[in-house]
């Protein structure tokens, strides 16, 4: 398992009964998490101290309930020298997946130790956690997401981290269409990161279903890799999609063309209350 265990501003306190209790900076949030499939809370008294709780609706979606009047509209947390804007969103999220720090640390070292310019393509790039980390490591980044609001948020994170002068292009577009255009243009990248949703729609109504679309997309992205690619990272939060699936896809695409090695597994966060690990999805990593 890949563990994100170097956080100071984020802390997973406990998880149970389909929920998790987390400190985001100084604010304690209680959010749904279906992978917390056990009922025993290690620290029951702490759960009543939350500054905000997200309640699911029986008809879909849900809403936040705020307590103590102490929660701002947004605030920042740090991961080392990286700075991220946090905001409780309409569908339980905060604008950052802290478990991804395990991957940031991995590819940060690869980029920093490459001793050459690295051009990176970040697809389904959301609010830019990976973009910020890659820029800090010294890479040139092309950041692609279909949501204009998420791209704006990513720009704010880059600026907050003091990286506004780094080489980065922000693209609001359907990922598949952008990749196909880059192939036609003859563009090349030394690394690719993708964090595809289970299901989604592009800005023009394009339908994405990961079971049908992931392998073809990785196949096309392999055509964008330079002669000396550095790494390829796939993240997934799709329930039922295993780490072995990511290994198989990377083996039949990137490794078949460039060799190298693959490591896939669950990605997780350790609970402070009991030392157990909450799984938070899967990652597949290829490196040359």
C-alpha positions in Angstrom: 0.0 0.0 0.0 1.1 3.6 -0.7 0.7 5.7 2.4 0.5 9.4 2.6 2.2 9.7 6.0 4.1 13.0 6.0 1.2 15.4 6.5 1.2 17.9 9.3 -1.7 20.2 8.4 -4.0 17.3 7.5 -4.8 14.5 10.0 -7.2 11.6 9.8 -8.4 11.1 13.3 -10.9 8.3 13.0 -13.2 6.4 10.6 -16.2 4.2 11.3 -19.8 3.7 10.3 -19.3 5.0 6.8 -17.8 8.3 7.9 -14.4 9.8 8.6 -13.2 12.5 11.0 -10.4 14.7 9.8 -8.5 17.8 10.8 -7.9 20.2 7.8 -5.6 22.6 9.4 -7.4 23.7 12.7 -10.8 22.7 11.5 -12.4 19.3 12.2 -14.7 17.9 9.5 -16.9 14.9 9.5 -17.6 13.4 6.0 -19.0 10.3 4.5 -16.7 7.5 3.4 -18.2 4.2 2.3 -14.9 2.3 2.8 -15.2 2.9 6.6 -17.2 -0.3 6.7 -16.9 -1.1 10.4 -19.0 0.4 13.1 -16.6 0.8 16.0 -15.3 4.4 16.7 -12.0 4.4 18.4 -12.6 7.9 19.9 -16.4 8.4 20.1 -16.2 11.6 22.1 -14.1 13.4 19.4 -16.9 13.0 16.8 -19.1 15.5 18.7 -16.4 18.2 18.3 -16.7 18.6 14.5 -16.8 22.1 13.1 -18.9 20.8 10.2 -20.6 17.6 9.2 -21.7 16.6 5.7 -25.1 14.8 5.6 -26.1 12.7 2.7 -29.6 13.0 1.2 -31.7 9.9 0.6 -32.4 11.3 -2.9 -28.8 11.9 -3.8 -26.2 14.6 -2.9 -26.4 16.2 0.5 -25.4 19.3 2.4 -23.0 20.6 5.1 -24.1 21.4 8.6 -21.9 24.0 10.3 -21.3 24.3 14.1 -19.7 26.8 16.4 -19.8 29.5 13.8 -16.0 29.2 13.4 -15.6 27.8 9.8 -14.5 30.3 7.2 -15.6 30.0 3.5 -12.1 28.8 2.6 -8.7 28.5 4.2 -5.3 27.1 3.3 -3.3 24.1 4.4 0.4 23.3 3.7 2.2 20.2 2.6 5.8 21.2 3.1 6.2 24.3 0.9 3.0 23.5 -1.1 -0.1 25.5 -0.3 -3.6 24.4 -1.0 -6.9 26.3 -0.8 -9.6 24.3 1.1 -13.4 24.9 0.8 -16.3 22.6 1.8 -18.0 21.8 -1.5 -21.6 20.7 -2.4 -20.7 17.0 -2.8 -18.7 16.4 0.4 -15.3 17.3 -1.1 -12.9 19.9 0.1 -10.9 20.5 -3.1 -8.0 18.2 -2.2 -7.4 14.5 -1.9 -4.7 14.3 0.8 -3.8 10.6 0.2 -2.4 11.8 -3.2 0.6 13.1 -1.3 2.0 9.6 -1.5 2.2 10.0 -5.3 3.5 13.6 -5.1 6.4 12.4 -3.1 7.1 9.5 -5.5 7.1 11.6 -8.7 8.7 14.6 -7.1 11.8 12.5 -6.6 11.8 11.2 -10.1 11.5 14.7 -11.6 14.1 16.2 -9.3 16.6 13.4 -10.0 16.1 13.3 -13.7 18.6 16.1 -14.2 16.9 17.1 -17.4 13.8 19.1 -18.4 10.6 17.2 -17.9 7.4 18.0 -19.7 4.4 16.6 -17.9 0.7 16.2 -18.9 -1.8 16.2 -16.0 -5.2 14.9 -17.2 -8.4 15.2 -15.2 -6.2 17.6 -13.2 -8.9 18.9 -10.8 -7.6 21.6 -8.4 -4.0 20.9 -9.3 -2.5 19.0 -6.4 -0.2 17.1 -8.7 0.4 20.2 -10.9 1.6 22.1 -7.9 3.9 19.3 -6.8 5.3 18.8 -10.3 6.0 22.5 -10.8 7.8 22.6 -7.4 10.0 19.7 -8.5 10.9 21.6 -11.6 8.7 20.2 -14.4 6.9 22.0 -17.1 3.2 21.2 -16.8 0.2 21.1 -19.1 -2.9 21.0 -16.8 -6.2 19.7 -18.4 -9.6 19.6 -16.9 -13.1 19.9 -18.3 -14.3 22.2 -15.4 -13.4 25.9 -15.7 -14.0 26.3 -12.0 -11.5 23.6 -11.1 -8.9 25.1 -13.4 -9.4 28.5 -11.8 -8.9 26.8 -8.4 -5.7 25.1 -9.6 -4.3 28.5 -10.7 -5.0 29.8 -7.2 -3.2 26.9 -5.6 -0.2 27.4 -7.9 -0.1 31.1 -7.0 -0.5 30.4 -3.3 2.5 28.0 -3.5 4.6 30.8 -5.0 4.9 29.0 -8.3 3.1 31.5 -10.5 6.3 32.1 -12.5 6.8 28.4 -13.4 6.0 27.0 -16.9 2.4 25.8 -16.8 -0.5 25.8 -19.4 -4.1 25.5 -18.2 -6.5 23.9 -20.6 -10.3 23.7 -20.1 -11.3 20.9 -22.4 -12.5 17.3 -22.8 -9.5 15.2 -22.0 -10.0 12.7 -24.9 -10.4 15.4 -27.5 -7.3 17.3 -26.2 -5.2 14.1 -26.3 -6.2 13.4 -29.8 -5.3 17.0 -30.9 -1.9 16.7 -29.2 -1.2 13.5 -31.1 -2.0 15.3 -34.4 0.2 18.2 -33.4 3.1 15.9 -32.8 3.5 17.0 -29.2 5.5 14.9 -26.8 5.6 14.5 -23.0 8.1 12.9 -20.6 5.4 12.0 -18.0 1.7 11.6 -17.8 -0.6 11.7 -14.8 -4.3 10.9 -15.0 -7.0 10.8 -12.3 -10.1 9.9 -14.3 -13.6 9.8 -12.7 -15.8 6.7 -12.7 -18.4 8.5 -14.7 -18.5 12.0 -16.1 -19.5 14.3 -18.9 -17.3 16.7 -20.9 -18.1 20.4 -21.6 -20.1 19.4 -24.7 -21.9 16.4 -23.2 -19.2 13.8 -23.9 -19.8 10.7 -21.8 -17.0 9.1 -19.8 -17.3 5.6 -18.3 -14.0 4.4 -16.9 -14.6 0.7 -17.7 -14.9 1.5 -21.4 -12.6 4.5 -21.7 -9.5 4.0 -19.6 -7.6 1.5 -21.7 -8.2 3.4 -25.0 -7.1 6.6 -23.4 -3.9 5.2 -21.9 -3.2 3.6 -25.4 -3.5 7.1 -27.0 -1.5 8.8 -24.3 1.4 6.3 -24.9 1.7 7.8 -28.3 2.4 11.2 -26.7 5.4 9.9 -24.7 8.8 11.1 -25.7 11.6 8.6 -26.6 12.8 8.7 -23.0 9.7 9.0 -20.8 10.1 9.2 -17.1 6.9 8.0 -15.5 3.1 7.3 -16.1 0.7 7.5 -13.2 -3.0 6.4 -13.1 -5.2 7.0 -10.1 -8.7 5.6 -9.6 -11.4 5.9 -7.0 -13.7 3.5 -8.8 -15.1 0.8 -6.5 -14.5 -2.6 -8.0 -11.6 -1.5 -10.2 -8.5 -3.4 -8.8 -4.9 -2.5 -8.8 -4.2 -5.5 -11.0 -6.4 -3.9 -13.7 -4.1 -0.8 -13.7 -1.0 -3.1 -13.8 -2.5 -5.0 -16.8 -3.3 -1.8 -18.7 0.1 -0.2 -18.1 1.8 -3.5 -19.0 0.0 -3.7 -22.4 0.6 -0.1 -23.3 3.5 1.8 -21.7 5.7 -1.1 -20.6 5.2 -3.0 -23.9 6.7 0.0 -25.7 9.3 1.3 -23.3 10.1 -1.5 -20.8 10.6 -0.2 -17.3 8.8 -1.4 -14.2 5.3 -1.2 -12.8 4.0 -1.0 -9.2 0.3 -0.8 -8.4 -1.6 -0.9 -5.1 -4.1 0.7 -2.8 -3.4 4.2 -1.5 -4.3 5.1 2.0 -4.2 7.3 5.1 -3.4 6.1 8.7 -5.9 6.9 11.4 -4.4 8.5 14.5 -6.9 6.9 16.9 -6.0 3.3 16.2 -3.1 3.1 13.7 -5.3 1.4 11.1 -5.2 2.4 7.5 -8.2 3.8 5.6 -8.0 2.8 1.9 -8.6 5.7 -0.4 -8.5 4.3 -4.0 -5.7 2.7 -6.1 -2.7 3.9 -8.1 -0.8 2.3 -10.9 2.8 3.6 -11.4 5.1 3.0 -14.3 8.7 4.3 -14.3 11.4 3.9 -16.8 
